[in-house]
Amino acid sequence: MPLSSVPARLTLLALFSATTFYCLYKSRRLRHLKLPLYHKPTLPNTRGKILFVSQTGTSKSLAQRLHQLLAANDLAFDLVDPKDYEPEDLPKETLVLIVASTWEDGKPPPSANFFATWLAESAKDFRVDSLLLSRCKFSIFGVGSRAYGATFNAIARDFAEQMRALGATEMLPLCEGDVDTGDIDGVFDPWCAKVIRYLKGDVLENGGVFESSVGGECNPQNLEDSGEDSDEEDGMESEIVDLEDIAGKAPSRKSVSVVETNGKFDGKKEMVTPVIRANLEKQGYKVIGSHSGVKICRWTKSQLRGRGGCYKHSFYGIESHRCMEATPSLACANKCVFCWRHHTNPVGKSWQWRMDDPIEIVNSAIDLHINMIKQMKGVPGVTLERLSEGLSPRHCALSLVGEPIMYPEINTLIDELHKRQISTFLVTNAQFPEKIKLLKPVTQLYVSVDAATKDALKAIDRPLFGDFWERFIDSLTALKEKEQRTVYRLTLVKGWNTDEVDAYSKLFSVGKPDFVEIKGVTYCGSSATSKLTMENVPWHADVKAFSEALALKSLGEYEVACEHAHSCCVLLAKTEKFKIDGQWYTWIDYEKFHDLVASGRSFTSRDYMAATPSWAVYGAEEGGFDPGQLRYRKERHHKLNR
């Protein structure tokens, strides 16, 4: 063999080896994903499939409803969880309906990971037949929240694009429901009706043409006789909506209202849609105007009956029967997994709604609260003295639901409360640091510190902001500049954040709060937007152990000061400020606070502190229960094993 031919042969050999390696690599990857390399002849499945892509149950429940509707119309479909479905069977399908939610960062819930990967890889791989799904007709309903911006219904959109790329025929264009309008049913039910009409051939006979959804609507054209337009106009109100499967927000046309203000139409939308209002009212909220609310707390009722107050009574001397729970903003920038408000409130990154007058909000809140107190007249244990006191509220917990500092006139509202000798306990979710800096003095300012690391905070709070961690840290830093009483509020969730003692202790130096409240999570029940169970609820002993460990980490800067066993809550206090000669001063002199506010002078948290009674101190045999109250224990009847 001539030497001159050696390089050429080596080049061919190298090229062949590289090609062989690439093909082997691709074939191994494809075998792992179970991808077909070509369109194999398959026998069609005569029954349709309904796939639900759901994390916490909303998409699943919608799919179940669709399944029942189809069965009632003699349409044969199987309800399928994608984790139990073999994607290689997709080319056999003739009819596929998908109800899909988007989870974190535009990704599918874990149960649909393999199905989503298979579909994405198939659509991209040049060796997969572009007519792989040519016998399949499909339609997709996306469940999301526009507040998450670009990832709104990302999975539903990806599925639709990928199935079209593989030759599937879209029966009806993608329909997108926005959970934050509170009217998923009002969009989903008409879509179901259109699916049924399509499958029965009605739409084709009438020559209807469907257009893609905009803002959570799916409207057919040329269907004057269908009657569906009127259904959508009227709005199909539902029972309490479990707003779970997250992804983004922007107003649908149905949530926008043109409001007349001073003779001019401002065109801004209502924060509280009729459906959201109905759902909140079913939970006991009294909705004020277009964006505020008030609700009577169970501890208010309890202390009216002389059966004990809440942990704020034990820690700070709040009179629970004279406390009003309210908010000037039902909207929030988080969707926390432990939120016990059932996520019927809207979400948003900024104020984008029409705005009510702060004085009117305060007037209405007090009036509604008083009316609820009056309804306690005649309830066993309620004395005329306590009822009379309850009719004159002296405290306001601005923590009902949502994010109160989003309200642009929050400072005016705070001033109005203080003018009426009503103290203010304001809670913020640590996503609006600039608002914290601009906030006027409140009696006590809370920041929710739901996790101590970036990944944990993202998993627990499910924030809308992409820079949520930076906003969180900036909020804690802004807290440090406040001269009045400040609090870190920690909610312990077993399996989520109970092992973060070291990380939490490092955050103490960022905000240097006066107090740290550590409370066990309240179980929300099956309607909450998470998979939390009673297994995630810590015992009071767990909360105490965590609190003691955290105090120990602070090297004496904080000590465990108080507890309220009934609320599964413990208080750490800054030792140097609030422990004088062995006596704790965590309570508040409310009259002194109002005098200081009225004076216009600057003042600090030291200037209005008061001595803590012995029964509220950590380790006392009362466990934080006021001995002046009468403890009431419910009888619990448990079934005996027979």
Buried (B, 14 or more C-beta within 10 A) or exposed (E): EEEEEEEEEEEEEEEEEEEEEEEEEBEEEBEEBEBBEEBEEBEEBEEBBBBBBBBBBBBBBBBBBBBEBBEEEEBEBEBBBBEEBEBBEBBBBBBBBBBBBBBBEBBBBEBBBBBBBBBBBBBEBEEBBEEBBEBBBBBBBBBBBBBBBEBBBBBBBBBBBBBBBBBBEBBBBBBBBBBBBBBBBBBBBBBBBBBBBBBEEBBEEBEBEBEBBEBBBBBBEEBEEBEBEEBBEEBBBBEBBBBBBBBBBBBBEBBBBEBEEEEEEEEBBBBBBBBBBBBBEEEEBBBBBBBBBBBBBEBBBBBBBBBBBBBBBBBBBBBBBBBBBBBBBBBBBBBBBBBBBBBBBBBBBEBBBBBBEBBEBBBBBBEBBBEBBEEBEEEEBBEEEBBEBBBEBBBBBBBBBBBBBBBBBBBBBBBBBBEBBBBBBBBBBBBBBEBBBEBBBBBBBBBBBBBBBEEBBBBBBBBBBBEBBEBBBBBBBBBEEBEBBBBBBBBBBBEBBBEBBEEBBEBBEBBBBBBBBBBBBBBBEEBBBBEBEEEBBBEBEBBBBBBBEBBBBBEEBBBBBBBBBBBBBBBBBBBEBBBEEEEBBBBBBBEBBBBBBEEEEEBBBEBBBBEBBEBBBBEBEBBBBBEEBEEEEEEEEEEEEE
